[in-house]
Amino acid sequence: MFRLLLIAATLLLQAPAWGAERILIATGPKQSAQAGIARDIARFVGPAAGLDIKVLTGAGPADSVERLLDVPGVKLALLPSDTAFAFADASRRGDADANRLLAPIRVIAPLYQEPIYLIVRADSPLSFVHDIRDAHINAGPLKSSSALTTITLYRLMFDAPIADDHVSFLDPQEALARLTGDRSVDVVVIVAEQPTELLANMKPEARQFIKLLKFDATAPTAASALRLYDATTVRATSYPNLLDEDLPALSTTLYLVTYGPRRDEDDARLVRFAKAWCQQLPRMQTDGLPLWHEVELAPAELKLDWHYARTAVQEISACSGGTASLPAPTCSQQERVLGLCQ
């Protein structure tokens, strides 16, 4: 299967239109908001940077990381902000391949927030995120953003993995059917944009069957969760058939990333892309998906185990009028000595 993917990617890179260099951007499933954001990048930023960008969809972060490293032509990817920590944590637990995959990846720009929705039955005794410790949890399909976030958040909060007999990896629709049907699932986790179609399209009678868990910032587990995730608000206006008032929640942030430049041509491409990014962001906010309104040019502090592509962020800072200061380097002294930071 992977060999077929390599062949397909090579064919996609042949015969670029109008002399533009053809590259690929790896992202989540075809119908996801992430894929829509990638298509906007291809549509607006690509031509301005002299790039013919093709979107390569996949199951989620694990696919995107592997493709960014191993598939010819994949120069960009969209990854949730907890991806680096998850891979680094696997590396710290002895998985050498996890570090190989993570080390060269650098952030170009943070994009938008994706709230973590934890759905339970309406009559469930669970009310808060920290109540899920002993629950039967559906994390989402293997390799999906939801699965990665569920496993990582649970480990952060409770310093242990979810027991194998308490976790499932079903798609959200099937998991919700089991939640309210045979009750073999207690919690369904979905990580997605706000509003997300699955919840926004629910009928008013859905309140009789499900509810969303709140994040309690005063809970003993909250500080651990906030090391990696942001406190956010799920707006009642996003889900009027489910919520009477705004709901405190946690979120990830979607990052636009690249494989760390290793050659002069990589660096030159990144400079062109960053300049085009600055030029085209206002147009994407006008003509692209509504989620672009959450994107800012000013570099933001990154989550654990991430590093900026310094060349790109310098260009983006400069084009924002020079008023945005670069975040302080997050590389350790050892990482700098080993050449793992730009």
Buried (B, 14 or more C-beta within 10 A) or exposed (E): EEEEBBEEBEEBBEEBEEEBBBBBBBBBBEEBBBBBBBBBBBBBBBBBBBBBBBBBBBBBBBBBBBBBBEBBBBBBBBBBBBBBBBBBBBBEEEEEEBBEBBBBBBBBBBBBBBBBBBBBBEEBEBEBBBBBBEBBBBBBBEBBBBBBBBBBBBBBBBEEEBEEEBBBBBEBEBBBEBBBEEEEBBBBBBBBBBBBEBBEEBEEEBBEBBBBBBBBEEBEBBEBBBEBBBEBBBBEEBBEEBBEEEBBBBBBBBBBBBBBBEEEEBBEBBBBBBBBBBBBBEBBBEEBBEBBEBBEBBBEEBBEBBBBBBBBBBBBBEBBEEEBEEBEEBBEEEBEEEEBBB
